[in-house]
Amino acid sequence: MTRVKRGVMTKKRHKNVLEAAKGYRWGRKNLFTKAKEAVIKAGTYARRDRRSKKRSFRRLWITRLNTALRLSGIKYREFIALEKTKNIALDRKVLSQMAVENPDVFKKFVESAK
């Protein structure tokens, strides 16, 4: 049986991990074991936060909508109920964008929805 030398693949794997850890602080950028731990942890955080970003944006849209609707004299929950009964298919993102960028148009829209 021939001898298998594994240095090439080990070097490649180490290089990939250290590239992924570029910019990290202290030994996490140049010590393989520490870098590997840091990259795995970073990947976990990235996945978790991609999920939580969706929740936090939805919360932001609802807060903006509620504030804009209160200025128009209606509560958020009442507006959402109105929207459902009248089959208005605009989501919270679009509505909050309208409230921030075009308050006059948004006010007219709320009046027509009432």
ZIWORA-V981785 format. One record per pair of residues at least 24 apart in sequence whose ideal C-beta (glycine too) atoms are under 10 Angstrom apart, sorted by the first residue. I is the first residue (numbers start at 1). GAP is how many residues later the second one is. Records with the same first field share a line. If there is no record, write none. Layout:
I=GAP ; GAP
//
This chain:
57=35 ; 36 ; 39
58=33 ; 34 ; 35 ; 38
59=33
60=32 ; 33 ; 36
61=30 ; 31 ; 32 ; 33 ; 34 ; 35 ; 36 ; 38 ; 39
62=30 ; 33 ; 34
63=33
64=28 ; 29 ; 31 ; 32 ; 33 ; 35 ; 36
65=27 ; 28 ; 30 ; 31 ; 32 ; 33 ; 34 ; 35 ; 41
66=30 ; 33
67=29 ; 32 ; 33
68=27 ; 28 ; 30 ; 31 ; 32 ; 35 ; 38 ; 39 ; 42
69=26 ; 30 ; 37 ; 38 ; 41
71=28 ; 32 ; 35 ; 36 ; 39
72=27 ; 31 ; 34 ; 35 ; 36 ; 37 ; 38 ; 39 ; 41 ; 42
73=37 ; 38 ; 41
74=36 ; 37 ; 39 ; 40
78=36
79=31 ; 34 ; 35
82=28 ; 31 ; 32
83=30
85=28
86=26 ; 27 ; 28
88=24 ; 25
//
